[in-house]
Amino acid sequence: MGNEALQMSLPLVLLTILTFSALSATASASDRSYNVGDHVPLFVNKVGPLNNPSETYQYYDLPFCCPDPVIQKKESIGEVLNGDRLANTLYQLNFRQDKNGESLCQKKLKVAEVAKFRDAIVNDFYFQMYYDDLPVWGFIGKVEDESWTISDKGTKYYLFKHVLFDVFYNGNQIIEIRAFSDPNHVADVTEDVDSDVEFTYSVKWNATSIQFQNRMDRYSKASLLPVRLKIHWFSFINSIVIIVLLMGLLTLLIMRRLKNDLRKCSNDEEEDKEVGWKYIHGDVFRYPSNMPLFCAVLGVGTQLLIMVCILFFLAFFGVLYPYNRGALFTSLVFICTLTSIVAGYTAAAFHTQFSVIGWERSVLLTAILYLGPLFVTSSILNTVAISYGATAAIPFGTLLAILLIYAFLAIPLLALGGVIGYCLRSEFQAPCATKQFPREIQRLAWYRRTHCQMFIGGLLPFSAIALQLHHLYASMWGYKIYTLPGILFLTFIILIIMTSILTVGLTYIQLSVEDHEWWWRSVLSGGSTAIFMFAYSIYFYARSNMTGFMQLSFFIGYNACMCYAFFLMLGAISFRVSLIFVRHIYGAVKSE
């Protein structure tokens, strides 16, 4: 009971710490109040091709008008990981002061600079800026095909020279900003010749009744179109129907048979071959091979589950919302660090139930089981980003800061959790005694083997979440805004329930054919949904407009890391549920 109480209290403590951190980090409305004429800085962020969200570059990598000197805004770890590189600009958007045709700069574009702009226009480059922490976007230029005209001039490339900023305010606070590129003010960059271009801008201020605390609703409502909302609810109802059908199937086919088995056991029908799982009671609680790795899977899976739950909590709390720069990555770094104690405790506590020797190796494997592959993948992708000169490249200072956080916070907390798990160790409570020598397992039919159970255990849960997964991928690798954390959380709960139900059924089928090696198979069957998730990501990429080696490598690399995390998390959940089920049925036999 002591171990279970501690395991329940640790997430609550972490959640409380993060809640107060979020409260202290939330900016109040008074911090965003201005007087007429006050200078409110506009920061330029990045540019990049519309179809490749990972391939972004610093704004001044294109030869725009730039101040002297260019001053980079200090950013958090999450902002840097998100690829944000904010810098000052020549634009002057003073509070509630209109401007019309204001000159930004007169620039003589050389042939190489003209070619840069033309390549950006060909690749559909956009720009992103931030004004009072509100994002604003616009396009670099436009392409016109004039081959159909009498003059037959072919394709022409035009650079937008003028930007109109529409800013909305309520009282002394900024509520919204929009940027429009004027198609009537363009520069022809089709030919490789020097060109004189004057960049200009206008600012128009408009009053609005929207309150400051609701100013982010515009970004949230961007994805709440009626058709998409209907699709979300259809997916949710479809998942509920599948769960009900699965529960009914298990109740009829498995629980009914299980009751018959228990009734036969109580009537001393020991020789009845229909009660196959009864004959392996002396082997079913034999701990699995490669125990340190198994404990590490449980430790990391439990940590990832708690991380996901905390992220949902922060989304409901309002800390995580669309275009809150770097908040998600910052939260991931610190939540992963703080929950290391849970991973170490879970791995050590489970290992010491069977042996007090070697728990240190379980904790060590926990430290590298997920973060090791993640670090290798990130290093490779960081090298690719550096070669492209993209903002996705992590600077050395940020990389060093993350390594120091891991070395001086995450690892000590992981070790502390392992020590706590060792000190509070307890014996594994099995309803049946384990025999000295394992029972030989007969050769199973192909449809009862691990790969077939993984296919069944992964396909059905995936089919229930496929539509929501599509929206999630579209939000991660596109520009669709996912702002329904409630439905996403319900989908996550549905995924857990379906995985648990199927794993229990598959474990019972395995035990019925006298196969007592269910420990690892329950992990593999439950985690196999992640394999289907990764396969669907490949399909998603093939159907998208993303191109280029960098975008492909980032898509494959980070999707593989995400699906690997789901594999560990669902595998840990599946084993826990299967363990409860196996203890229950063998405990019922013992009580009979």
N, C-alpha and C positions, 0 to 999 in steps of 0.2 A: 504493500500500500504506500510505503514511503517513496519508492521510486516513481510510482504512477502520479502521486501528488506533486512531486518535484517536476516531473515531465509536463504536467499541466500548468504549473505555476510559472515556469520559465518563459513560455510565449506571452503570458499575461504581463510579466514584468517588462519584456522587450516592447510590447505594444504600448504600455504606459509611457515608457521613455520616448518612443517615437511620436506619440500623441503630443506630449509637451514640447518636443522639438518642433513639431509642425506648427503648434500654436505660436511659439516664439518666432518662427520664421515667416509667418503670414504677415504681409504688409497691410497696414490699416489704411483707410481711405484718406486720413489726414496727411499721410506721406505723399499723396498724389494731388495736392491742392496747389493751384497756381493763380497768380494775379495777371491781369491783362499786360501783355508785353514781356512776360517772363520767358527766358530762354529755356526751351525744353529740347534736349539734345535728340537728334535723329541719328541712329547708328545703322550703318550698312553691315550686312552679315555675310552673305555668300551668294554665289551664282552657280548654276548647274543645268544640265539637260533635264527637261521635264520628265522624260521616261525613265531616267536613272536616278532614283532618290539618294543612293549612296555616293554617287559621283558628283560631289560639290567642291567648289573652289572658292578661294577668298575673293571678295568683291573686286578688289583692286588688281587681281590677276588679269582682268580686262582693263584696257587703257581708258578708264573713266576719269573724270576730273577728281583729283585727290588733294587733300590738304597737305601742307608741309609744316610739321611732320605728320605722318600717319600714326595715330596713337591707338594701340589695341586696348580694348576694355578688359579689365581683369574679370576672369570668369571662374566659375566653380568647376569641380571635377566633372560633374554631370554635363555641363554645357560643352566642355572640351570633348568629352566622349560622344556627345551628340553631333559634333562637327560644327558647332557655332564658333565663329571668329568675328566678333563685333569690333568695329573700328569707327572712329569719328569721320565726319563728312563735312562738305562745304554747304550743305543745305541748311537754311536758317528758318525753322518753323516756330516762331515765337507765338506764345499763347494768345489766341483770338486776334491775330493780325493777318489780314488777307494780303496776298501778293498776287500779281498778275504779270506773267512774262518776265520774271526775275532771271537775270543772267547768272548762271552758275560758273561758267568759265568758257573762254575761247580756246579751243584746242586744235592744233595742227596734227592730224593723224598721218603717220608715216605708212608706207606700204605694208610693213609687217603688222602694224596696229590695225589697219583696215582689214587685213586677212584674218586677224584674231576675231574681230567683231563679226566678220562674215561667217567664219566657222561656228561661232556661237549662235548666230541666227539660224544657220542650217540645222544645228542640233537642238533647236527649240529651247535655248537657254532662257531661264527666268532669273530674276534677282529677288532677294529677300532683305527687308530692313525691319528695324524695330523702333517704335516711337512710344515712349512711356510704357514700355514692356508690352506693347501691342504689335503683333506681326503684320507686315504689309508686303504684298508681292506685286510684281509686274514683269512684263516681257521685255527682252532686249531689243527686238526688232521684228520684222515680218518678211515673208517671202511672197512675191507675186509672180504668177506665171503669165507672161504676156505673149506667149507663143501663138495664141489664138487671134491676136490683133493683126491688122493689115501690115503694120510695120514689122511684126514678127521679131521682137526684141529678145525673146527667150525669157528665162527666169531672172528676176531682179531681186536684189536683197537690199532692204532698207533698214537703217538704224534709227530708232526713236530718239529724237533730240529733246523732247519736251515731256515732262511728267507733271500731271495735275494731282495734287493731294487734296482729298476731301476729308476734313477732320470734323468730327462731331463732339460737342461738349455739353455738359449739364452743370450750370453754375460755374464753379471754379475747377472742374475736373474734366479730364479727357475721357471720352467714352468709346470712340471708334475712329479708325483711320482707313482710308482707301486710297489706292494709287492707280491712276489711269495714264497710259501712254497715248499721246495724241498722234493718231495716224496721219494728220495733216502736216505735222512737223517732223520730217524724216530727212536722213542723209543717205544718198545712194552709195553703197559700199560694194557694188557688183564688180567694179574694175579694180585692179591692183595699181592704184595711183594715189598720190598724196591728196589729202582732203582737209579743208578747213571746216570745222564744225563748232557751232556755238550751242552748248547745252543750256537749256533754260528750264524753269519750273514755275508753277503757280500753286498758291495755297488758298483754299476756300474753307472758312469756318462756318459750321451750321449748328444751331441749337437742337437738342433732342431731349425727350422726356425720360429716356432710359436712365436708370439709377446706376451709380458706380459699381455697386456690388453685383449688378447683372450684366456688366459690360462684356464678359466672356461668353454670355449666352449665344451671341451671334455665331461664334465658332462651333458651339455645341449643336445649335439648330441646323447647321449646314448639312448634317447627315441624318436628320430626323424627318426625311421626306416620307409621305404617307406610304408609298410603294415599299420602301425599304423597311419601314416599321412593320408593315404587314408580313414581309418576308421573315423578319426576326421572330414575330409571334408564330408564324407557320412552322419555322424551325423548332421553336420551343415546344409547341404542341406536338409536333412529330416526335420529338425526343421523349416526351411524357408517354405517348402512346406505345413507343417501343419498350420503355421501362415497364409499363403495366403488362404488356404481352410477355416480356421476359420473366417478370415475377410470377405471372400466372403459369407459365410453362414450368418454371422451377418448382412451384408449389405442387403442380399436378404430377410431374414426372419424377422429381427427386425427393421432395419432402414426404410424399406419399409412400415411396419405396423405402425411404429411411425409417419411417414409422413401422413399416412391416418388418424391416430388419431388426429394429429394436425389440419388437414384439417377439420375434423368433428367438432372439438372444435371451429374453426374459423367460421363455418357455424351454430353455436349455437345449435348443436345437443346434448344438455346436457343430454338427457335421454337415449342416445344410450348406451346400456350396454357393447358394445365392447371397449369402452374407460374406462376400469376399473381403470387404474391408475389415471385418472382425478378426481375421486370421493374422493380420500384420500389426496387431496392437503392440507387439514387442519391438517393432522397428519404426513405427510411424513418428516417434518423437526422437529418433536418432539425429543428432545435429548434422548438418550437411557438410560436404567436402568444401575445402577452401573457406573455412570459417571466418578468417579476418576480412576477406573480400566481401563475404555475405554481410557481415556486421557493418562494413563501410557503406554498402548499398543502403542498408536501413538508416544509417546515420545521415547520409547525404540526402536521401529521399525524404526523411522527416524534416530536415532543414529546409529543403526546397518547398515542401508543403506549407510550412509556417511562413516562408517568405511570400508565397503567392497569397496567402490569407491576409498578411499585413498589407500587401500592395492593394488588395481589394478594399481593405479598411481605409487606407489613405485616399483611394479614389472616391469612396463614399463620403469621406470627411472633407473633400474638396481640395486636398493638397495636390493631387495629380489631376490635371485637366489638359485639354488640347493646347499645345503651344506654350505650356509652362516650361520655359527653356531649361533643359537638363534635369528637371525634377525627378523624372523616372530613373535616369542613370545614377543620379546622386543617391536616391533612395535605395537602389539596388546595391550600390557599393557598401553603404553603411548597414543596411539590413543583413546583407550577406556576412559582414564582419561580426555583427552582434549575435546573429543566430549560430555562429560557429560553436558556441558553447553547447547548444542543443545537439548539434551533430556529434561532437565529441562525447557528450554524455550518453546519447542513444547507442552509439557504437560500443563504448566500453561497458555500459550496463548490460547489454544483451550478450556480449562476449563472456563476461564474468559469471553469467548464469550457468555456463557450461564448464568454464576453465578460468582459473585466476591467473594463468600464465599466458602471455602473448597478447594481452589486450592492448598493449602499446602499439603493436603492429596494426591492429584494427584502426586505432586512432590515426596512425600515420597514413594508412591507405585512405581514410576519410578525408584527409587534408588534400590529397592529390587526385582523388577519383574523378571529380568533376572539374575542379579548378585547373588541374594539370592539362587535360585536353583543351579547355577553354583558353589557357595561356598560350599553348602551342598554336592553336587556330588564330588567335588574335595577333600573335607575332607575325605569322605568315601574311595575314590580311593587312597588317600595319606596314609591312614591307612593300606590298602591292600599292597601298595608298601613297606611300612616300615616293615610289617610282612615278606615280601619276601626278604628284604635287597636290593631292586632294586634301580637303579639310578633315577627312576621316582619319588621316594619319595622326596618331597620338604623339604629342610632343614628349621629349625626354623627361622634362620636369614633371608632367602629369603621370607618366609611366613610373617614374621614381616614387612619386607620392603614393600611388596605388600599391606598389611593392612594399613601401614602408608601412602602410596601413595593414597590409596582410602580414608582414613579418612581426610587427610590434603590437598588433591588436588581435587580428584573427587567429593567428597561431597560438598565442598565449591563452585566448579564450577557449580555443579548441582543446588545448592541453588541460585547462582547468575543468572543462566539462568531462574529459576522460578521467581525471582524478576523482571528481565527484561521483561518476558512475562506478568507479572501482571501489571507492569507500562505502558506497551505499549498495553494494552488490547483494544479490540474493540468489538462492537456488532456483533452478528452473522447475516449476511445478507442473509435472506431467501426470495425467490421470493413470497412466499405465507405466509399469517398469520397462526399461529398455533391455533387450537381450544382449548378451556379450557379442554374438556373431550375427551379422546382418543376414536376413532372409534373401535367398536368391530370387531375382525378378525374372519372370518368364518373358520370352520374346513377345512384344506387343505388335498388333496390327498397325499398318502405316497411319491409319486415321486416329490412333490413340497416342501417337508419339508427339514429341515436343513441338515440332514445327507446325503440325496440324492444329494443335491446341493454341499455339500462338496466333495462327491465322484466324481462328474463330474468336479468340479472346480479344483480338485487335480490331477486326472488321466491324463487328456490331457496335461497339462504342463509337468508333470513328464515323459510322453512318449517321449516328445521332447528332454529331457535332460538326459535320462537314460544312454545312452552310455558314455556321458561325465562324468556323475556321477560315472560310473564304473571306468573310468580312474582316477578320483579324489580319490576314495576310494583306488585304487591300489597304488596311490602315498602316501596317508596318512598312510595306514596300510600295506605297502609292500615296495619294493625296486625299483619300477618303478618310473622314474623321470618325473614329469609333467612340461614340459618347453614350453608350448604353452599358455602363458597368454592371447594372442590376441584372440585365439579361445575360451578360457574359458570366457573371457569378453563378446564376442559375444553371447555365450551360456547364460550368465547371463542376457544380454539385451533381448534375445529371451524369457527367462523365465518371465521377467517382462512384456513384451508385451503380451504374451499369457495369463498370469494371469489377466492382466488388461482387455483384450478383453472378456475373459470368465466371469469375475466378472460383467462387464457392462451388458452382456447378461442375466446373472442369476438375477441381480438386476431388470432389466426390466421385466423379467418373474414374479418375485415376486410381483412387483408393479401392474402388469396386473391383478392379482387375488385379488387385494385390500388388500394386506398384507404390512402394512407400517413400520413394524419393520425390516428394512433392514440394520440398522447400524452395529449391531453385526454380522449379517449373512454375510455381505460383508467381514468382517474380517476373519470369520471362513472359508468361501469359498475360499478366496485367500490364506490363510495360510495352507490349507489342503494339498497342494503339499508336505509340510514338513513331513506329516504323511506317504506318499508314499515313500519319501526319507528314512525315518527311517525303514520302512518295507523292502526296498531293501537292507539296510545295514545288516539286519538279514540274508537275503538270501545270501549276499556277504560273511558273516562270515561262513555260513553253507557250502559254496562251497570252502572256503579257507583251508589252512593247519594249521591255528592257533589253538592252544590247551592251556589248563590250565585255572584255575580260574582267575588268575591275568589278562591275556590277554583278556579273555571274559569280565571281569568287566570293564577294561579300554575301550574296544571297544564299549560296550553298553553305558557306562556312558558318554563318550565324544561325541559319535555320537548323543546321545539324546540331549546333550547341543547344538550341532551344528544345529540339525534339529529344536530345539526349537527356536533358533535364526532366522532361516529362516521362521519359522511360524510367529513370531512377525514382521519381516521385510516385508514379502509378505502380511501379514494382513493389515499393515499400508498403503502399496501402494494400495492395493485393495480398502480400504475405501476412500482414497483420490480420486482415479479415479472414483469411484461410486458417490462420492459427486459432482464432477464436472459434471457428466452425469445427475444426478437428478436435480441439479440446472439449467442445460441447458434446459431440457425438460419442467420443470415447469415455467422457465423464458420465454420460447417460448409461452407457453399457456397464460401467463399473458400479453405478448406483443400483442398476437392475440386479 
